[in-house]
Amino acid sequence: MLSTTSAQQCPYAPAQEVGAAEARATRAESNGGKPTLSFDRTTPYADYLGVDTLLSLQNPRTQEPAESAFIIGTQVMELLFTLIQERWEAAREALEVDDVPGAVAWLRSACKAQDVLNSSWELFGDMTPTQFNRFRDSFGEASGFQSYGYRKMEFLLGHKSAAMIRPHKAMSGVVDDLTALIERPSLYDAALRLLHRRGLPVPDSSADRDWTRDYEPSDEVERAWTEVYADDRPGNDLYLLAEALVDVAERVTRWRQLHLVAVKRTMGGKPGSGGSNGLNWLARNAEKDVFPELWSLRSTI
């Protein structure tokens, strides 16, 4: 989990930073401004990023070239799930301590990662059903539905279901992480708790509820957000927060829609590999509003 305090964000003490900067300057001077070309072991770049390990993780099971794009694209998404989750958690923690500017900054940063995530569909968005069929059987029952990285994001958004933890019961660490997320206020819950503390008409039942339950929309919460939108001056931090949350929500919906279209293009209405009815499941998910009252209020303002 990320902290919003700069002291905790930086692992180096000032003296260490100065020493590292001097070492870089010394290297540059001794190299005559050219890059270092000789190392006793693997390059620092490969070591820091774990490049050898990263590139060993692509293991296609068929000779179909599209399978590599499918694997790499999906792995990129999993990495981005983690990055987005970290930023949403940081925004949530900032809201819990009334740091609205910090939360908005984290949400905007998350949106940039979400944009990259959404564009990742282009890596295999033009895959034909013929190409997909050549390797589909190779991954058996594997399904994006089983992604615990994506499930963590859904829990953070407030879409919670204990049943969604069951697929990971053999992975104790994953179960622990998901259980911790389902038992804590979501990102949206944290925003509503902030509004409640500010004196807006968020009901007590929304500010302190059973966090393990899926979030249910409330007319009272919509009225609270409507009051926020009544003051759209740049200095209204709650208004800026509301729009930052809408930016996040819009990108989540786009991701779901892109997923739906990609599946429709590659496999049509066939049953999903994970046991679902495929397109129908994805379509229902794409129709769900993220942070619902921030959308419903637009019909009444």
N, C-alpha and C positions, 0 to 999 in steps of 0.2 A: 504494500500500500504506500502511496506517495504522500509526502507531507507538504503542506503549503508554506512551511517556514524555510527561508533560504539557507539557514544554517544547517538544516537537516538534508537539504537537497544536495549540498556540495560535500563530498566525503573528504576533501583535503583541507588541512589547516592552512592559513596564509603563508606560513614559513615553507610548507611543502610546495605550495603553488609557485612561490618565488624560486625555490630550488629547481623545480621542473622547467620553469621558463628559462633560467640561466643555462640549464643543460641543453635545451633546444637551441639557444643562441650559440653556445659553444660548438655544437654539432654543425650548425649551418656555417659557422665561420671556418671550421676545419675542413668542411666539404667544399668550400669555395662556392657555396650557394647551390650546389648540386645535390640530388637525393642520395642517400646511403644505398649502396648496391651490394654490400657484403654483410652477411649475417652468419653467426656460428650455428644457428639452428633455424627452425621455421621462421618466416618473417613475422615481425610483431603484428602486422595487419591480420594475417591468417590466424595467429594465436589469439588475438583479442576478440575477433568475431567468430572464432570456431569454424572457419570456412571449410576445412576438411570434413568436419562432422556434418555441417550443413549440406554440403554437396554429396554426402554419402547417403542422404535420406530419400533420394529419388530412386525408387526401385520399381519401374514398370514391370508388369507381369505378362505383357504381350508385346508384339512387334508393331502395334499400331502407334504411329507418331503422336496422334492426338492424346494418347494416354499421358505422355510426359507433360503436356500443357495442362491437362486436367489435374495431375498431381501437384505440379509446381504452383498453379493458380490457387488451389485449395490450401496448400501449405502457407502461401503468402497471406491468405485470408486468416488463417489461424494465428499467425504472428500479429496481424493487425487487430484481431479480437483482443489479444492480450494488451496491446498498447492502448486501445480505446477503453478497455475495462479499467486500466490504471488511472486514466485521466478522468473517467466518470467517478471513480472512487474518490479521487482527490477533490473533485467538485463537491461531492456529497459531504466529505469531511469539512470542507470550507463552509458549506451552508450550515452545518451543525454548530459551528462556532461563530455564526453571523458574519462571516467574511464573504460578502456578496461579490465584490470586485474580484477576489481570488477565484471564486466559483465560476464566474463568467469567463475569466481568462482560461481556466481549465476546460470549460465547455467549448470555447472557440478553438482551443488546441485540439480537442477531440474531434471537432468537425473537420479539421484538415485531414486527420487520419481516416475519418469516415469517407471523405472524398476519394482518398486513395483506395480504400476498401471497395467502394462502389465501382471504381474504374477497373478493379481487378477482374471483374466479369468479362472484360474485353479480351482477356487472355485465352478464353475458350468459349466466348459468346457466339462465335460463328460455327461451332462444331456441328456437323451434320449427324442425323440419326444413324447413317451408315457407319460413320467413324465411331460413334459412341457404342454402337452394337458390337463392334469388333473387340472391345475390351470390357464392356459392362459386366459380363459374367465373372471377370477376374477378381472383382472386389466383393463378390458375394453379398452379404447382408450389410456391408458398410453403408452408412448414410449420414448426411450432414446433420440429420436429426440427433445423432449421437455425439455431436461436438460439444464437449463440456465448456470450451471457450465461448461458444455462442450462447450456451445456456447461462453462463455467468452474466453475460450482457443482458439477456432477457430478465434475469432476476434483478439486476441493477435498475432496469427500466420499470420494474414493478409488476412484471408478468410472472407470477410465482405459482408453482405447483410442486408439491413434494413428490408427486409421481414422476416428475422429470428427473429426479435424482436416481431413481431405480436402475436405469441402464448402466450406471457407473458403480454399482454396489461392490464389484470386485476390485475397485480402485479406491482404497481407503483415503488417500490424500485428496483425491478429487471430491469424494463424498464429504469430507471435512470442509473443504473450501465452499462447496455448494450449500452445505448446511449453514455455514456461517453467514453466507449472503442471504439465504432465505429467511433467516431469523433476525436480520437487521433491517432498518428502514431503507427503502430504495432511494435512488436519486430523487425521484419525484416526491416521495414521502418527506425527504429532508427539506425540499422546497416548500411543501405545505406546512411543515412544522415551523419554518421560518416565518411564513405569512401569519400563522397563528400567534407567534411571539410578537409580531409587529402589530397585533390588534385587529387584523383583518378577519372577516367572518368565516374562517375555516372551523368547522365543528370539532369539538373535542374528540369525537369518534374517528376523525381523519388524522388528527395530530398525534393520537396515541391509540393504536389499534393492534390487532394480531398481525404482525409483519409477515407471517408465513403465508397469509392468504393473498390471493390475487387482488389487485386493486380494483375497486368498484367506483365508477363515476358518481359524483354528487352534485346536485343543483346548488348547494351551499358553497361548495368549492368553486363552481363556475362563477357565482356571484362575487366571491373574493377576488378571483382573477379579473373579473370585469371592473372592479374598483381599481385594480392596479392599472388597467389599460385606460382608465379615465384620465390618468396623468401621464402623458407620453413625453414629458420633458426629458431632455438628455440626462438630467441630474437624478431622475427616479431610478434608483438601482434595481428595484423590483421589476420595473418595466423592462430594463435591459436583461434581467435574469429570465423573464418570461420569453422574450424573443430568442435568447440564446437556447432555451429549452426547446422552443419550436424548431430552431435550426437543427438541433440534434434529432428531434422526432421526425422531421421531414427526411433526413438522410437515412434513418432506420427504415422508413416506409419505402424509400427508393430502393434500398438494398433488397428488401423483401420482394418488391415488384421485379427487379432485375433477376432475382433468383427464379421467380415464377416464369418469366419469359425464357430464361435459359433452359429450364427444364422442359417447357412447352416446345421449344425449338428442337431439342435433342431427342426427346423421348415421348412427346405428346401426352396422351392420357393413360399411359401404361402404369401399372402399380409401382409404387416406389420400392427401392431395394430394402428399405428398413421396415417394411410391413404396412406403410400408410397407403392411402389411395392417391398418392402423388400430387397431381395438380390441384385437386380439391382441397387437400390439406394446406398447400402453399397459398392458395387463393384466399382461404378463410383467414390465414395469418396476415396476409397482406392488407386485408380490410380492417384490421384492428388499429384503432388510433392509439398512438403513443402519447401519453400525457393528455388524456381525452378532453378535459375541460378547456385546455388551451386551444382546442379546435372548435368545440361546440359553441364557445362564447362568440365566435366570429359570425354566427348566424343571428345574434341578438344585439350586438353593438350597433 
